Amino acid sequence: MSAKIYYDSDANLDVLGGKTIVFLGFGNQGAAQAQNLRDSGIPNDKIIVANRPDSYAEDAKSKGFNVEHNFANAAKQADVVFLLIPDQVQPRVFNTEIAPNLKDDAAIVVASGYNVFFKLLNFKPSQDVVMVAPRMIGSSVRSLFVKGKGFPCFVSTEQDGTGKALEIALALSRVIGATKAGAIASSAREETAMDLFAEQALWPNIIMLFREAFSVLKEAGCSDEALCYEMWMSKEPAEIFERAAEDGFIQQLKHHSTVSQYGQLNGALALDGTAAREHFKNILYNQVLNGKFQKEFSKIEDDLEKEGDENPLNILYKKSEASELGQAEKRVRARLAGLL
């Protein structure tokens, strides 16, 4: 399947004329997108940053934005509202403070499909719900825009209450800088499936492979220092992924030695991926898409705000850092603190 890709010429900025745009949250993405939007010609008096009194709010003020601490007041003024606070707190804040005060024809913009796909946000049928999801950290969304470059982004219409949802989504994608490189047509389902799958299937297996490879090489007599640097602290894996993004996942191998190229290609083709494929399918269909993970995660959301061992995330960090790999890295970093 090939996705449609939208460019600057597909976006009509007239649909944003006179609209008041509210950014709920001024963190990594909020700060970048709000500045890009203003630099694209949206009047500063038409941009409101809704943020609780904290360092992020002060940052918004220092950058010249109008800051509103009362979310309900901000919502009443919004023609467009960007939801750029963490996924786990969006339902509570949006459903209780934003949604009851939004105009019937307001447009709601999400940067992640999670809460839309799992139907955790309360929308009126007359409202537009769109996804504009940069596939780039906020600092890069900003720096690439300043350089006149675009960045990868997913865009979708999840609810077309006014009949202009797609026009609004494309216009917003353009003013934050996404359509310069090409905004890819997607959906909340697709974005959520890929995002949660990577987090719960792909990267856990990568962590496990590094952990077990470390243990096997340690048993073979390799030192902590050599292993940490060989496997990741040299940043070689980061360079490999950067090359993969530039040259292609397979073609980047040509930057390696001939021995490395042969070993990687021959070894990968020799591996039977049947068990991994079944494992991945199980996570995708029986954990992600069926909502099992979402329901389990919802039960611990409040605990994630707690300190110490009452926070389940802290417990997971402790268990992971207790592994042979985690302890070895701790020792190496302590010894080489002055060099890192």
TAVEN-V286558 format. One record per residue. PSI is psi in whole degrees, 0 to 359 (999 if undefined). Layout:
psi=PSI
psi=PSI
//
This chain:
psi=136
psi=133
psi=149
psi=142
psi=128
psi=140
psi=179
psi=320
psi=344
psi=351
psi=130
psi=105
psi=348
psi=333
psi=346
psi=357
psi=124
psi=358
psi=142
psi=126
psi=125
psi=132
psi=113
psi=98
psi=137
psi=45
psi=213
psi=305
psi=320
psi=314
psi=316
psi=311
psi=323
psi=317
psi=318
psi=318
psi=317
psi=317
psi=343
psi=0
psi=358
psi=125
psi=140
psi=328
psi=356
psi=8
psi=128
psi=133
psi=116
psi=113
psi=142
psi=159
psi=103
psi=190
psi=330
psi=320
psi=319
psi=323
psi=318
psi=317
psi=319
psi=335
psi=7
psi=11
psi=153
psi=121
psi=132
psi=120
psi=338
psi=106
psi=324
psi=317
psi=319
psi=317
psi=323
psi=332
psi=347
psi=130
psi=330
psi=135
psi=124
psi=124
psi=100
psi=32
psi=163
psi=146
psi=318
psi=341
psi=352
psi=309
psi=316
psi=312
psi=314
psi=311
psi=331
psi=328
psi=329
psi=302
psi=315
psi=344
psi=0
psi=150
psi=154
psi=333
psi=21
psi=157
psi=129
psi=128
psi=125
psi=152
psi=1
psi=142
psi=350
psi=299
psi=334
psi=313
psi=319
psi=8
psi=49
psi=356
psi=143
psi=110
psi=151
psi=146
psi=335
psi=352
psi=156
psi=139
psi=118
psi=158
psi=126
psi=101
psi=92
psi=137
psi=53
psi=143
psi=155
psi=318
psi=326
psi=327
psi=320
psi=310
psi=321
psi=323
psi=314
psi=326
psi=358
psi=16
psi=162
psi=187
psi=154
psi=143
psi=144
psi=142
psi=142
psi=160
psi=118
psi=335
psi=125
psi=75
psi=326
psi=350
psi=359
psi=19
psi=315
psi=319
psi=317
psi=317
psi=317
psi=321
psi=318
psi=322
psi=322
psi=315
psi=341
psi=353
psi=5
psi=323
psi=353
psi=323
psi=335
psi=114
psi=127
psi=127
psi=127
psi=206
psi=162
psi=324
psi=312
psi=313
psi=318
psi=316
psi=313
psi=319
psi=308
psi=326
psi=314
psi=318
psi=330
psi=348
psi=300
psi=301
psi=325
psi=322
psi=324
psi=317
psi=316
psi=318
psi=317
psi=317
psi=313
psi=324
psi=320
psi=314
psi=319
psi=316
psi=328
psi=318
psi=331
psi=0
psi=7
psi=144
psi=159
psi=314
psi=313
psi=317
psi=314
psi=316
psi=320
psi=321
psi=325
psi=330
psi=343
psi=348
psi=13
psi=318
psi=323
psi=320
psi=324
psi=315
psi=325
psi=317
psi=322
psi=321
psi=326
psi=317
psi=343
psi=149
psi=320
psi=318
psi=336
psi=342
psi=337
psi=349
psi=353
psi=170
psi=162
psi=320
psi=316
psi=315
psi=312
psi=314
psi=318
psi=313
psi=314
psi=317
psi=318
psi=319
psi=335
psi=343
psi=137
psi=113
psi=12
psi=311
psi=319
psi=319
psi=316
psi=321
psi=316
psi=317
psi=322
psi=316
psi=317
psi=311
psi=327
psi=3
psi=319
psi=294
psi=334
psi=359
psi=3
psi=312
psi=316
psi=317
psi=319
psi=319
psi=323
psi=329
psi=337
psi=4
psi=316
psi=325
psi=338
psi=348
psi=352
psi=169
psi=160
psi=214
psi=354
psi=344
psi=117
psi=334
psi=323
psi=324
psi=318
psi=321
psi=316
psi=314
psi=318
psi=320
psi=344
psi=353
psi=164
psi=319
psi=313
psi=317
psi=322
psi=316
psi=322
psi=318
psi=318
psi=315
psi=326
psi=321
psi=325
psi=25
psi=322
psi=346
psi=349
psi=999
//
